[in-house]
């Protein structure tokens, strides 16, 4: 039995929708407290996020400093983490591809990020009924470590050479998967779509339906 593992953010789940929703809530909160223009705060957050990406840990600190706002970062992080998850945050082809593969392959998710938030995304999409294994890398080792990929292979008792990892971010997604012996597939969407691929990317697709040609 072969297996296909997926990244979550920017692969199945469109994180841009979550970020923009969170930035709107944060901007409103900061505007009410500081009387600064809500739209300006929002656009500064968006600009910094586009420039630095989701991997940058000091986004909120930098924007508040730029605006001269003194605030409790923890409070802003709480607003960010407590945003509602919506079903239409998922890419339209996510459900289609998973349902086509279910029964033919073992299916898994290997995801970084805040565990509570990632669990909420998975539960909202009813993925527990489709996915055979969900690996939260923060419980093992964050990407690009090969450890969570090796764990996934062992848990499903499969040959690594008969497994695939589908993800989007060359900075962290593919090194660990290749070191664990998986085949890798990069989908070109989300905030990292324009970053050049590296030697750890075996295949590149623009739409999820192209995955079927690769694995078949």
Phi and psi restraints in degrees (value plus and minus 20) as a CYANA .aco file:
   2 UNK   PHI    -109.6   -69.6
   2 UNK   PSI     146.1   186.1
   3 UNK   PHI    -155.7  -115.7
   3 UNK   PSI     127.7   167.7
   4 UNK   PHI    -147.2  -107.2
   4 UNK   PSI     103.8   143.8
   5 UNK   PHI    -129.3   -89.3
   5 UNK   PSI     125.3   165.3
   6 UNK   PHI    -143.2  -103.2
   6 UNK   PSI     124.0   164.0
   7 UNK   PHI     -91.6   -51.6
   7 UNK   PSI     144.6   184.6
   8 UNK   PHI    -122.3   -82.3
   8 UNK   PSI     -85.1   -45.1
   9 UNK   PHI     -89.4   -49.4
   9 UNK   PSI     111.3   151.3
  10 UNK   PHI      48.5    88.5
  10 UNK   PSI     -16.0    24.0
  11 UNK   PHI    -135.0   -95.0
  11 UNK   PSI     -77.2   -37.2
  12 UNK   PHI    -122.8   -82.8
  12 UNK   PSI     -51.9   -11.9
  13 UNK   PHI    -133.7   -93.7
  13 UNK   PSI     108.5   148.5
  14 UNK   PHI    -102.9   -62.9
  14 UNK   PSI      75.0   115.0
  15 UNK   PHI     -87.1   -47.1
  15 UNK   PSI     -41.5    -1.5
  16 UNK   PHI     -80.2   -40.2
  16 UNK   PSI     -55.3   -15.3
  17 UNK   PHI     -85.4   -45.4
  17 UNK   PSI     -61.8   -21.8
  18 UNK   PHI     -84.6   -44.6
  18 UNK   PSI     -65.9   -25.9
  19 UNK   PHI     -82.6   -42.6
  19 UNK   PSI     -64.9   -24.9
  20 UNK   PHI     -85.3   -45.3
  20 UNK   PSI     -57.6   -17.6
  21 UNK   PHI     -84.3   -44.3
  21 UNK   PSI     -62.6   -22.6
  22 UNK   PHI     -85.9   -45.9
  22 UNK   PSI     -61.8   -21.8
  23 UNK   PHI     -82.8   -42.8
  23 UNK   PSI     -56.1   -16.1
  24 UNK   PHI     -83.3   -43.3
  24 UNK   PSI     -64.3   -24.3
  25 UNK   PHI     -86.2   -46.2
  25 UNK   PSI     -62.0   -22.0
  26 UNK   PHI     -85.9   -45.9
  26 UNK   PSI     -63.1   -23.1
  27 UNK   PHI     -82.6   -42.6
  27 UNK   PSI     -61.6   -21.6
  28 UNK   PHI     -83.0   -43.0
  28 UNK   PSI     -64.5   -24.5
  29 UNK   PHI     -83.4   -43.4
  29 UNK   PSI     -66.1   -26.1
  30 UNK   PHI     -86.7   -46.7
  30 UNK   PSI     -57.6   -17.6
  31 UNK   PHI     -83.8   -43.8
  31 UNK   PSI     -61.8   -21.8
  32 UNK   PHI     -83.8   -43.8
  32 UNK   PSI     -53.6   -13.6
  33 UNK   PHI    -104.5   -64.5
  33 UNK   PSI     -51.7   -11.7
  34 UNK   PHI    -132.1   -92.1
  34 UNK   PSI     -31.7     8.3
  35 UNK   PHI      48.5    88.5
  35 UNK   PSI      -9.0    31.0
  36 UNK   PHI     -97.4   -57.4
  36 UNK   PSI     137.8   177.8
  37 UNK   PHI     -84.0   -44.0
  37 UNK   PSI     105.0   145.0
  38 UNK   PHI     -81.9   -41.9
  38 UNK   PSI     -60.9   -20.9
  39 UNK   PHI     -85.9   -45.9
  39 UNK   PSI     -56.9   -16.9
  40 UNK   PHI     -85.0   -45.0
  40 UNK   PSI     -64.4   -24.4
  41 UNK   PHI     -80.4   -40.4
  41 UNK   PSI     -65.8   -25.8
  42 UNK   PHI     -79.2   -39.2
  42 UNK   PSI     -67.3   -27.3
  43 UNK   PHI     -87.8   -47.8
  43 UNK   PSI     -53.8   -13.8
  44 UNK   PHI     -84.5   -44.5
  44 UNK   PSI     -61.2   -21.2
  45 UNK   PHI     -83.4   -43.4
  45 UNK   PSI     -64.5   -24.5
  46 UNK   PHI     -83.7   -43.7
  46 UNK   PSI     -63.1   -23.1
  47 UNK   PHI     -81.7   -41.7
  47 UNK   PSI     -64.9   -24.9
  48 UNK   PHI     -87.1   -47.1
  48 UNK   PSI     -58.1   -18.1
  49 UNK   PHI     -85.7   -45.7
  49 UNK   PSI     -63.7   -23.7
  50 UNK   PHI     -82.9   -42.9
  50 UNK   PSI     -59.5   -19.5
  51 UNK   PHI     -89.4   -49.4
  51 UNK   PSI     -65.2   -25.2
  52 UNK   PHI    -121.0   -81.0
  52 UNK   PSI     -40.0     0.0
  53 UNK   PHI      52.9    92.9
  53 UNK   PSI     153.5   193.5
  54 UNK   PHI     -88.3   -48.3
  54 UNK   PSI     -35.4     4.6
  55 UNK   PHI     -97.6   -57.6
  55 UNK   PSI     -33.2     6.8
  56 UNK   PHI     -99.0   -59.0
  56 UNK   PSI     101.8   141.8
  57 UNK   PHI    -101.6   -61.6
  57 UNK   PSI     -33.3     6.7
  58 UNK   PHI    -132.1   -92.1
  58 UNK   PSI       5.9    45.9
  59 UNK   PHI     -77.1   -37.1
  59 UNK   PSI     -71.7   -31.7
  60 UNK   PHI     -85.8   -45.8
  60 UNK   PSI     -60.3   -20.3
  61 UNK   PHI     -79.2   -39.2
  61 UNK   PSI     -65.4   -25.4
  62 UNK   PHI     -84.7   -44.7
  62 UNK   PSI     -63.3   -23.3
  63 UNK   PHI     -88.1   -48.1
  63 UNK   PSI     -62.8   -22.8
  64 UNK   PHI     -83.2   -43.2
  64 UNK   PSI     -60.0   -20.0
  65 UNK   PHI     -83.9   -43.9
  65 UNK   PSI     -62.0   -22.0
  66 UNK   PHI     -83.0   -43.0
  66 UNK   PSI     -56.3   -16.3
  67 UNK   PHI    -108.8   -68.8
  67 UNK   PSI     -25.6    14.4
  68 UNK   PHI      50.7    90.7
  68 UNK   PSI      10.9    50.9
  69 UNK   PHI    -120.9   -80.9
  69 UNK   PSI     106.2   146.2
  70 UNK   PHI    -115.8   -75.8
  70 UNK   PSI     101.5   141.5
  71 UNK   PHI    -174.0  -134.0
  71 UNK   PSI     141.8   181.8
  72 UNK   PHI    -100.0   -60.0
  72 UNK   PSI      88.3   128.3
  73 UNK   PHI     -78.3   -38.3
  73 UNK   PSI     -56.2   -16.2
  74 UNK   PHI     -79.1   -39.1
  74 UNK   PSI     -58.0   -18.0
  75 UNK   PHI     -84.0   -44.0
  75 UNK   PSI     -58.3   -18.3
  76 UNK   PHI     -89.4   -49.4
  76 UNK   PSI     -61.1   -21.1
  77 UNK   PHI     -81.5   -41.5
  77 UNK   PSI     -57.7   -17.7
  78 UNK   PHI     -83.8   -43.8
  78 UNK   PSI     -62.0   -22.0
  79 UNK   PHI     -80.3   -40.3
  79 UNK   PSI     -63.6   -23.6
  80 UNK   PHI     -81.6   -41.6
  80 UNK   PSI     -68.5   -28.5
  81 UNK   PHI     -90.5   -50.5
  81 UNK   PSI     -42.3    -2.3
  82 UNK   PHI    -116.5   -76.5
  82 UNK   PSI      -7.5    32.5
  83 UNK   PHI     -86.1   -46.1
  83 UNK   PSI     124.3   164.3
  84 UNK   PHI     -88.2   -48.2
  84 UNK   PSI     125.3   165.3
  85 UNK   PHI    -113.6   -73.6
  85 UNK   PSI     113.3   153.3
  86 UNK   PHI    -138.7   -98.7
  86 UNK   PSI     124.5   164.5
  87 UNK   PHI     -80.8   -40.8
  87 UNK   PSI     -54.2   -14.2
  88 UNK   PHI    -100.3   -60.3
  88 UNK   PSI     -13.7    26.3
  89 UNK   PHI     -91.7   -51.7
  89 UNK   PSI     -42.8    -2.8
  90 UNK   PHI     -96.2   -56.2
  90 UNK   PSI     125.1   165.1
  91 UNK   PHI     -80.7   -40.7
  91 UNK   PSI     125.7   165.7
  92 UNK   PHI     -83.1   -43.1
  92 UNK   PSI     -44.4    -4.4
  93 UNK   PHI    -112.3   -72.3
  93 UNK   PSI     -20.9    19.1
  94 UNK   PHI     -83.4   -43.4
  94 UNK   PSI     -71.9   -31.9
  95 UNK   PHI     -84.2   -44.2
  95 UNK   PSI     -60.4   -20.4
  96 UNK   PHI     -80.6   -40.6
  96 UNK   PSI     -67.8   -27.8
  97 UNK   PHI     -88.7   -48.7
  97 UNK   PSI     -59.0   -19.0
  98 UNK   PHI     -86.3   -46.3
  98 UNK   PSI     -60.2   -20.2
  99 UNK   PHI     -88.5   -48.5
  99 UNK   PSI     -53.2   -13.2
 100 UNK   PHI     -88.8   -48.8
 100 UNK   PSI     -54.3   -14.3
 101 UNK   PHI    -105.8   -65.8
 101 UNK   PSI     -44.8    -4.8
 102 UNK   PHI     -78.2   -38.2
 102 UNK   PSI     110.8   150.8
 103 UNK   PHI      74.4   114.4
 103 UNK   PSI     -49.0    -9.0
 104 UNK   PHI    -111.0   -71.0
 104 UNK   PSI     -49.0    -9.0
 105 UNK   PHI    -157.9  -117.9
 105 UNK   PSI     135.2   175.2
 106 UNK   PHI     -92.0   -52.0
 106 UNK   PSI     117.6   157.6
 107 UNK   PHI    -138.2   -98.2
 107 UNK   PSI     119.2   159.2
 108 UNK   PHI    -162.9  -122.9
 108 UNK   PSI     142.4   182.4
 109 UNK   PHI    -145.5  -105.5
 109 UNK   PSI     112.8   152.8
 110 UNK   PHI    -144.1  -104.1
 110 UNK   PSI      90.6   130.6
 111 UNK   PHI    -154.2  -114.2
 111 UNK   PSI     118.9   158.9
 112 UNK   PHI    -103.1   -63.1
 112 UNK   PSI    -191.8  -151.8
 113 UNK   PHI      78.1   118.1
 113 UNK   PSI     151.9   191.9
 114 UNK   PHI     -77.2   -37.2
 114 UNK   PSI     101.9   141.9
 115 UNK   PHI     -83.1   -43.1
 115 UNK   PSI     -63.7   -23.7
 116 UNK   PHI     -81.0   -41.0
 116 UNK   PSI     -64.1   -24.1
 117 UNK   PHI     -86.4   -46.4
 117 UNK   PSI     -61.5   -21.5
 118 UNK   PHI     -85.7   -45.7
 118 UNK   PSI     -59.3   -19.3
 119 UNK   PHI     -81.9   -41.9
 119 UNK   PSI     -59.7   -19.7
 120 UNK   PHI     -82.8   -42.8
 120 UNK   PSI     -58.9   -18.9
 121 UNK   PHI     -84.1   -44.1
 121 UNK   PSI     -64.5   -24.5
 122 UNK   PHI     -86.8   -46.8
 122 UNK   PSI     -62.1   -22.1
 123 UNK   PHI     -88.0   -48.0
 123 UNK   PSI     -57.7   -17.7
 124 UNK   PHI     -82.7   -42.7
 124 UNK   PSI     -51.8   -11.8
 125 UNK   PHI    -115.0   -75.0
 125 UNK   PSI     -14.9    25.1
 126 UNK   PHI      35.9    75.9
 126 UNK   PSI      17.1    57.1
 127 UNK   PHI     -92.1   -52.1
 127 UNK   PSI     -43.5    -3.5
 128 UNK   PHI     -79.6   -39.6
 128 UNK   PSI     -42.7    -2.7
 129 UNK   PHI    -103.7   -63.7
 129 UNK   PSI     -33.9     6.1
 130 UNK   PHI    -130.1   -90.1
 130 UNK   PSI     -57.9   -17.9
 131 UNK   PHI    -109.1   -69.1
 131 UNK   PSI     115.3   155.3
 132 UNK   PHI    -102.3   -62.3
 132 UNK   PSI     -49.6    -9.6
 133 UNK   PHI    -170.3  -130.3
 133 UNK   PSI     112.2   152.2
 134 UNK   PHI    -139.5   -99.5
 134 UNK   PSI     103.6   143.6
 135 UNK   PHI    -134.4   -94.4
 135 UNK   PSI      99.0   139.0
 136 UNK   PHI    -116.2   -76.2
 136 UNK   PSI      91.2   131.2
 137 UNK   PHI     -82.6   -42.6
 137 UNK   PSI     -45.9    -5.9
 138 UNK   PHI     -83.7   -43.7
 138 UNK   PSI     -39.0     1.0
 139 UNK   PHI    -103.4   -63.4
 139 UNK   PSI     -35.0     5.0
 140 UNK   PHI    -140.6  -100.6
 140 UNK   PSI     -90.6   -50.6
 141 UNK   PHI    -187.3  -147.3
 141 UNK   PSI     117.7   157.7
 142 UNK   PHI     -90.0   -50.0
 142 UNK   PSI     134.3   174.3
 143 UNK   PHI     -78.9   -38.9
 143 UNK   PSI     128.1   168.1
 144 UNK   PHI    -111.6   -71.6
 144 UNK   PSI      -1.6    38.4
 145 UNK   PHI     -75.6   -35.6
 145 UNK   PSI     120.8   160.8
 146 UNK   PHI     -96.4   -56.4
 146 UNK   PSI     -29.9    10.1
 147 UNK   PHI     -78.5   -38.5
 147 UNK   PSI     -67.1   -27.1
 148 UNK   PHI     -85.1   -45.1
 148 UNK   PSI     -48.7    -8.7
 149 UNK   PHI     -93.2   -53.2
 149 UNK   PSI     -61.1   -21.1
 150 UNK   PHI     -83.9   -43.9
 150 UNK   PSI     -59.6   -19.6
 151 UNK   PHI     -80.3   -40.3
 151 UNK   PSI     -64.8   -24.8
 152 UNK   PHI     -82.4   -42.4
 152 UNK   PSI     -63.2   -23.2
 153 UNK   PHI     -81.7   -41.7
 153 UNK   PSI     -64.3   -24.3
 154 UNK   PHI     -87.4   -47.4
 154 UNK   PSI     -59.1   -19.1
 155 UNK   PHI     -84.3   -44.3
 155 UNK   PSI     -57.5   -17.5
 156 UNK   PHI    -111.9   -71.9
 156 UNK   PSI     -23.6    16.4
 157 UNK   PHI      33.3    73.3
 157 UNK   PSI      38.6    78.6
 158 UNK   PHI    -147.1  -107.1
 158 UNK   PSI     144.2   184.2
 159 UNK   PHI    -100.8   -60.8
 159 UNK   PSI     111.0   151.0
 160 UNK   PHI     -80.3   -40.3
 160 UNK   PSI     -53.3   -13.3
 161 UNK   PHI     -89.4   -49.4
 161 UNK   PSI     -33.2     6.8
 162 UNK   PHI    -125.0   -85.0
 162 UNK   PSI      -0.4    39.6
 163 UNK   PHI    -141.1  -101.1
 163 UNK   PSI     137.8   177.8
 164 UNK   PHI    -149.3  -109.3
 164 UNK   PSI     127.1   167.1
 165 UNK   PHI    -142.2  -102.2
 165 UNK   PSI     103.1   143.1
 166 UNK   PHI    -128.0   -88.0
 166 UNK   PSI     102.3   142.3
 167 UNK   PHI    -175.7  -135.7
 167 UNK   PSI    -194.0  -154.0
 168 UNK   PHI    -145.6  -105.6
 168 UNK   PSI     -41.3    -1.3
 169 UNK   PHI    -130.6   -90.6
 169 UNK   PSI      85.4   125.4
 170 UNK   PHI     -82.3   -42.3
 170 UNK   PSI     -39.0     1.0
 171 UNK   PHI     -88.0   -48.0
 171 UNK   PSI     -51.4   -11.4
 172 UNK   PHI    -157.7  -117.7
 172 UNK   PSI     -36.8     3.2
 173 UNK   PHI    -102.2   -62.2
 173 UNK   PSI     -53.0   -13.0
 174 UNK   PHI    -123.9   -83.9
 174 UNK   PSI     -43.9    -3.9
 175 UNK   PHI     -78.0   -38.0
 175 UNK   PSI     -73.1   -33.1
 176 UNK   PHI     -83.5   -43.5
 176 UNK   PSI     -59.2   -19.2
 177 UNK   PHI     -83.9   -43.9
 177 UNK   PSI     -64.1   -24.1
 178 UNK   PHI     -87.3   -47.3
 178 UNK   PSI     -59.3   -19.3
 179 UNK   PHI     -84.0   -44.0
 179 UNK   PSI     -48.8    -8.8
 180 UNK   PHI    -103.6   -63.6
 180 UNK   PSI     -23.4    16.6
 181 UNK   PHI      75.7   115.7
 181 UNK   PSI     -12.7    27.3
 182 UNK   PHI    -100.4   -60.4
 182 UNK   PSI     138.0   178.0
 183 UNK   PHI    -104.4   -64.4
 183 UNK   PSI     124.7   164.7
 184 UNK   PHI    -139.4   -99.4
 184 UNK   PSI     123.6   163.6
 185 UNK   PHI    -152.3  -112.3
 185 UNK   PSI     103.1   143.1
 186 UNK   PHI    -121.0   -81.0
 186 UNK   PSI     110.0   150.0
 187 UNK   PHI    -123.3   -83.3
 187 UNK   PSI     110.1   150.1
 188 UNK   PHI    -107.7   -67.7
 188 UNK   PSI      61.4   101.4
 189 UNK   PHI    -176.7  -136.7
 189 UNK   PSI     145.9   185.9
 190 UNK   PHI      66.6   106.6
 190 UNK   PSI    -192.9  -152.9
 191 UNK   PHI     -90.3   -50.3
 191 UNK   PSI     -34.5     5.5
 192 UNK   PHI    -125.6   -85.6
 192 UNK   PSI      -7.7    32.3
 193 UNK   PHI     -80.6   -40.6
 193 UNK   PSI     -48.6    -8.6
 194 UNK   PHI    -113.6   -73.6
 194 UNK   PSI     -22.4    17.6
 195 UNK   PHI     -93.9   -53.9
 195 UNK   PSI     112.9   152.9
 196 UNK   PHI     -81.2   -41.2
 196 UNK   PSI     126.8   166.8
 197 UNK   PHI     -93.7   -53.7
 197 UNK   PSI     147.3   187.3
 198 UNK   PHI    -145.9  -105.9
 198 UNK   PSI    -192.1  -152.1
 199 UNK   PHI     -90.6   -50.6
 199 UNK   PSI     -27.0    13.0
 200 UNK   PHI    -112.4   -72.4
 200 UNK   PSI     -21.0    19.0
 201 UNK   PHI    -117.2   -77.2
 201 UNK   PSI      95.1   135.1
 202 UNK   PHI    -103.8   -63.8
 202 UNK   PSI     -59.3   -19.3
 203 UNK   PHI    -158.7  -118.7
 203 UNK   PSI     131.1   171.1
 204 UNK   PHI    -150.1  -110.1
 204 UNK   PSI     114.4   154.4
 205 UNK   PHI    -150.7  -110.7
 205 UNK   PSI     137.0   177.0
 206 UNK   PHI    -120.5   -80.5
 206 UNK   PSI     -48.3    -8.3
 207 UNK   PHI    -153.3  -113.3
 207 UNK   PSI     131.0   171.0
 208 UNK   PHI     -84.1   -44.1
 208 UNK   PSI     -48.7    -8.7
 209 UNK   PHI     -83.2   -43.2
 209 UNK   PSI     -43.2    -3.2
 210 UNK   PHI     -87.5   -47.5
 210 UNK   PSI     -39.4     0.6
 211 UNK   PHI     -80.5   -40.5
 211 UNK   PSI     -54.4   -14.4
 212 UNK   PHI     -81.0   -41.0
 212 UNK   PSI     -57.2   -17.2
 213 UNK   PHI     -87.4   -47.4
 213 UNK   PSI     -54.5   -14.5
 214 UNK   PHI     -92.1   -52.1
 214 UNK   PSI     -68.2   -28.2
 215 UNK   PHI     -98.5   -58.5
 215 UNK   PSI     -38.5     1.5
